[in-house]
Amino acid sequence: MAQKNSLNYHHACQTLTKPDPSDSNTIALELDELWSFVIKKANKRWIWIALCRRTRQVVAYVIGDRSETTCRKLREYIPESYRHGR
């Protein structure tokens, strides 16, 4: 059933509201990280999220450790229109 439901969802980039360069709230992103673990606490995982300040849409996310490399991956996943404000 989960697979069937996933077929109804659009690719995330297709449903994002386009940022308006004249409105700083549409190009401003809020970044957050959430800690979790898999089976035991020794298997730490961090969920990095970029949210649009105005719409609260998840613009990008990545799961990994708490390193600069994972942070750079999150930046790569942010759509060009949000990275450059157009």
PyMOL commands that place a pseudoatom at each C-alpha (Angstrom):
pseudoatom trace, name=CA, resn=MET, resi=1, chain=A, elem=C, hetatm=0, pos=[0.000, 0.000, 0.000]
pseudoatom trace, name=CA, resn=ALA, resi=2, chain=A, elem=C, hetatm=0, pos=[2.832, 2.431, 0.822]
pseudoatom trace, name=CA, resn=GLN, resi=3, chain=A, elem=C, hetatm=0, pos=[4.289, 1.855, -2.636]
pseudoatom trace, name=CA, resn=LYS, resi=4, chain=A, elem=C, hetatm=0, pos=[0.914, 2.551, -4.262]
pseudoatom trace, name=CA, resn=ASN, resi=5, chain=A, elem=C, hetatm=0, pos=[0.507, 5.797, -2.295]
pseudoatom trace, name=CA, resn=SER, resi=6, chain=A, elem=C, hetatm=0, pos=[4.015, 6.944, -3.167]
pseudoatom trace, name=CA, resn=LEU, resi=7, chain=A, elem=C, hetatm=0, pos=[3.088, 6.811, -6.858]
pseudoatom trace, name=CA, resn=ASN, resi=8, chain=A, elem=C, hetatm=0, pos=[0.606, 9.649, -6.245]
pseudoatom trace, name=CA, resn=TYR, resi=9, chain=A, elem=C, hetatm=0, pos=[3.221, 12.050, -4.868]
pseudoatom trace, name=CA, resn=HIS, resi=10, chain=A, elem=C, hetatm=0, pos=[4.951, 14.528, -7.125]
pseudoatom trace, name=CA, resn=HIS, resi=11, chain=A, elem=C, hetatm=0, pos=[8.701, 14.957, -7.097]
pseudoatom trace, name=CA, resn=ALA, resi=12, chain=A, elem=C, hetatm=0, pos=[9.465, 17.505, -4.363]
pseudoatom trace, name=CA, resn=CYS, resi=13, chain=A, elem=C, hetatm=0, pos=[10.985, 20.056, -6.759]
pseudoatom trace, name=CA, resn=GLN, resi=14, chain=A, elem=C, hetatm=0, pos=[7.789, 20.098, -8.822]
pseudoatom trace, name=CA, resn=THR, resi=15, chain=A, elem=C, hetatm=0, pos=[5.620, 21.108, -5.861]
pseudoatom trace, name=CA, resn=LEU, resi=16, chain=A, elem=C, hetatm=0, pos=[7.846, 23.795, -4.327]
pseudoatom trace, name=CA, resn=THR, resi=17, chain=A, elem=C, hetatm=0, pos=[6.653, 27.377, -4.409]
pseudoatom trace, name=CA, resn=LYS, resi=18, chain=A, elem=C, hetatm=0, pos=[9.028, 29.454, -6.535]
pseudoatom trace, name=CA, resn=PRO, resi=19, chain=A, elem=C, hetatm=0, pos=[10.925, 32.040, -4.481]
pseudoatom trace, name=CA, resn=ASP, resi=20, chain=A, elem=C, hetatm=0, pos=[10.215, 35.720, -5.156]
pseudoatom trace, name=CA, resn=PRO, resi=21, chain=A, elem=C, hetatm=0, pos=[13.555, 37.607, -5.153]
pseudoatom trace, name=CA, resn=SER, resi=22, chain=A, elem=C, hetatm=0, pos=[11.788, 40.808, -4.052]
pseudoatom trace, name=CA, resn=ASP, resi=23, chain=A, elem=C, hetatm=0, pos=[10.400, 39.094, -0.916]
pseudoatom trace, name=CA, resn=SER, resi=24, chain=A, elem=C, hetatm=0, pos=[13.189, 38.111, 1.462]
pseudoatom trace, name=CA, resn=ASN, resi=25, chain=A, elem=C, hetatm=0, pos=[10.883, 35.653, 3.280]
pseudoatom trace, name=CA, resn=THR, resi=26, chain=A, elem=C, hetatm=0, pos=[10.514, 33.490, 0.173]
pseudoatom trace, name=CA, resn=ILE, resi=27, chain=A, elem=C, hetatm=0, pos=[14.256, 33.160, -0.372]
pseudoatom trace, name=CA, resn=ALA, resi=28, chain=A, elem=C, hetatm=0, pos=[15.166, 32.833, 3.311]
pseudoatom trace, name=CA, resn=LEU, resi=29, chain=A, elem=C, hetatm=0, pos=[15.610, 29.254, 4.457]
pseudoatom trace, name=CA, resn=GLU, resi=30, chain=A, elem=C, hetatm=0, pos=[15.668, 27.985, 8.004]
pseudoatom trace, name=CA, resn=LEU, resi=31, chain=A, elem=C, hetatm=0, pos=[18.061, 25.108, 8.580]
pseudoatom trace, name=CA, resn=ASP, resi=32, chain=A, elem=C, hetatm=0, pos=[17.643, 22.613, 11.368]
pseudoatom trace, name=CA, resn=GLU, resi=33, chain=A, elem=C, hetatm=0, pos=[19.055, 19.283, 12.409]
pseudoatom trace, name=CA, resn=LEU, resi=34, chain=A, elem=C, hetatm=0, pos=[17.386, 16.467, 14.313]
pseudoatom trace, name=CA, resn=TRP, resi=35, chain=A, elem=C, hetatm=0, pos=[19.184, 13.677, 16.110]
pseudoatom trace, name=CA, resn=SER, resi=36, chain=A, elem=C, hetatm=0, pos=[17.985, 10.089, 16.025]
pseudoatom trace, name=CA, resn=PHE, resi=37, chain=A, elem=C, hetatm=0, pos=[19.444, 6.624, 16.215]
pseudoatom trace, name=CA, resn=VAL, resi=38, chain=A, elem=C, hetatm=0, pos=[18.984, 3.290, 14.489]
pseudoatom trace, name=CA, resn=ILE, resi=39, chain=A, elem=C, hetatm=0, pos=[18.386, 0.311, 16.809]
pseudoatom trace, name=CA, resn=LYS, resi=40, chain=A, elem=C, hetatm=0, pos=[20.910, 1.542, 19.422]
pseudoatom trace, name=CA, resn=LYS, resi=41, chain=A, elem=C, hetatm=0, pos=[22.316, 4.916, 20.383]
pseudoatom trace, name=CA, resn=ALA, resi=42, chain=A, elem=C, hetatm=0, pos=[25.745, 4.031, 19.014]
pseudoatom trace, name=CA, resn=ASN, resi=43, chain=A, elem=C, hetatm=0, pos=[24.232, 4.295, 15.495]
pseudoatom trace, name=CA, resn=LYS, resi=44, chain=A, elem=C, hetatm=0, pos=[23.602, 8.051, 15.591]
pseudoatom trace, name=CA, resn=ARG, resi=45, chain=A, elem=C, hetatm=0, pos=[22.001, 9.702, 12.573]
pseudoatom trace, name=CA, resn=TRP, resi=46, chain=A, elem=C, hetatm=0, pos=[21.248, 13.357, 11.965]
pseudoatom trace, name=CA, resn=ILE, resi=47, chain=A, elem=C, hetatm=0, pos=[18.437, 14.608, 9.750]
pseudoatom trace, name=CA, resn=TRP, resi=48, chain=A, elem=C, hetatm=0, pos=[19.362, 17.985, 8.251]
pseudoatom trace, name=CA, resn=ILE, resi=49, chain=A, elem=C, hetatm=0, pos=[16.386, 19.991, 6.958]
pseudoatom trace, name=CA, resn=ALA, resi=50, chain=A, elem=C, hetatm=0, pos=[16.057, 23.225, 4.958]
pseudoatom trace, name=CA, resn=LEU, resi=51, chain=A, elem=C, hetatm=0, pos=[12.621, 24.876, 5.367]
pseudoatom trace, name=CA, resn=CYS, resi=52, chain=A, elem=C, hetatm=0, pos=[11.187, 27.811, 3.434]
pseudoatom trace, name=CA, resn=ARG, resi=53, chain=A, elem=C, hetatm=0, pos=[10.565, 30.558, 5.999]
pseudoatom trace, name=CA, resn=ARG, resi=54, chain=A, elem=C, hetatm=0, pos=[7.266, 31.693, 4.424]
pseudoatom trace, name=CA, resn=THR, resi=55, chain=A, elem=C, hetatm=0, pos=[5.603, 28.428, 3.342]
pseudoatom trace, name=CA, resn=ARG, resi=56, chain=A, elem=C, hetatm=0, pos=[7.263, 26.043, 5.844]
pseudoatom trace, name=CA, resn=GLN, resi=57, chain=A, elem=C, hetatm=0, pos=[7.814, 23.621, 2.960]
pseudoatom trace, name=CA, resn=VAL, resi=58, chain=A, elem=C, hetatm=0, pos=[10.727, 21.229, 3.249]
pseudoatom trace, name=CA, resn=VAL, resi=59, chain=A, elem=C, hetatm=0, pos=[13.012, 22.458, 0.474]
pseudoatom trace, name=CA, resn=ALA, resi=60, chain=A, elem=C, hetatm=0, pos=[15.737, 19.852, 1.017]
pseudoatom trace, name=CA, resn=TYR, resi=61, chain=A, elem=C, hetatm=0, pos=[16.893, 17.276, 3.522]
pseudoatom trace, name=CA, resn=VAL, resi=62, chain=A, elem=C, hetatm=0, pos=[19.734, 14.836, 4.019]
pseudoatom trace, name=CA, resn=ILE, resi=63, chain=A, elem=C, hetatm=0, pos=[20.407, 12.073, 6.542]
pseudoatom trace, name=CA, resn=GLY, resi=64, chain=A, elem=C, hetatm=0, pos=[23.942, 11.509, 7.751]
pseudoatom trace, name=CA, resn=ASP, resi=65, chain=A, elem=C, hetatm=0, pos=[26.382, 12.339, 10.489]
pseudoatom trace, name=CA, resn=ARG, resi=66, chain=A, elem=C, hetatm=0, pos=[26.975, 15.762, 12.030]
pseudoatom trace, name=CA, resn=SER, resi=67, chain=A, elem=C, hetatm=0, pos=[29.873, 16.729, 9.797]
pseudoatom trace, name=CA, resn=GLU, resi=68, chain=A, elem=C, hetatm=0, pos=[30.678, 19.523, 7.376]
pseudoatom trace, name=CA, resn=THR, resi=69, chain=A, elem=C, hetatm=0, pos=[30.439, 16.981, 4.541]
pseudoatom trace, name=CA, resn=THR, resi=70, chain=A, elem=C, hetatm=0, pos=[26.788, 16.258, 5.358]
pseudoatom trace, name=CA, resn=CYS, resi=71, chain=A, elem=C, hetatm=0, pos=[26.081, 19.986, 5.620]
pseudoatom trace, name=CA, resn=ARG, resi=72, chain=A, elem=C, hetatm=0, pos=[27.590, 20.481, 2.150]
pseudoatom trace, name=CA, resn=LYS, resi=73, chain=A, elem=C, hetatm=0, pos=[25.360, 17.680, 0.815]
pseudoatom trace, name=CA, resn=LEU, resi=74, chain=A, elem=C, hetatm=0, pos=[22.314, 19.517, 2.150]
pseudoatom trace, name=CA, resn=ARG, resi=75, chain=A, elem=C, hetatm=0, pos=[23.420, 22.648, 0.310]
pseudoatom trace, name=CA, resn=GLU, resi=76, chain=A, elem=C, hetatm=0, pos=[23.783, 20.647, -2.918]
pseudoatom trace, name=CA, resn=TYR, resi=77, chain=A, elem=C, hetatm=0, pos=[20.206, 19.348, -2.551]
pseudoatom trace, name=CA, resn=ILE, resi=78, chain=A, elem=C, hetatm=0, pos=[18.729, 22.847, -2.187]
pseudoatom trace, name=CA, resn=PRO, resi=79, chain=A, elem=C, hetatm=0, pos=[17.220, 23.798, -5.581]
pseudoatom trace, name=CA, resn=GLU, resi=80, chain=A, elem=C, hetatm=0, pos=[19.124, 26.429, -7.585]
pseudoatom trace, name=CA, resn=SER, resi=81, chain=A, elem=C, hetatm=0, pos=[16.221, 28.882, -7.373]
pseudoatom trace, name=CA, resn=TYR, resi=82, chain=A, elem=C, hetatm=0, pos=[16.542, 28.974, -3.577]
pseudoatom trace, name=CA, resn=ARG, resi=83, chain=A, elem=C, hetatm=0, pos=[20.336, 29.019, -3.548]
pseudoatom trace, name=CA, resn=HIS, resi=84, chain=A, elem=C, hetatm=0, pos=[20.468, 32.062, -5.801]
pseudoatom trace, name=CA, resn=GLY, resi=85, chain=A, elem=C, hetatm=0, pos=[17.135, 33.700, -4.951]
pseudoatom trace, name=CA, resn=ARG, resi=86, chain=A, elem=C, hetatm=0, pos=[15.535, 33.425, -8.399]
for i in range(1, 86): cmd.bond("trace and resi %d" % i, "trace and resi %d" % (i + 1))
show_as sticks, trace
zoom trace
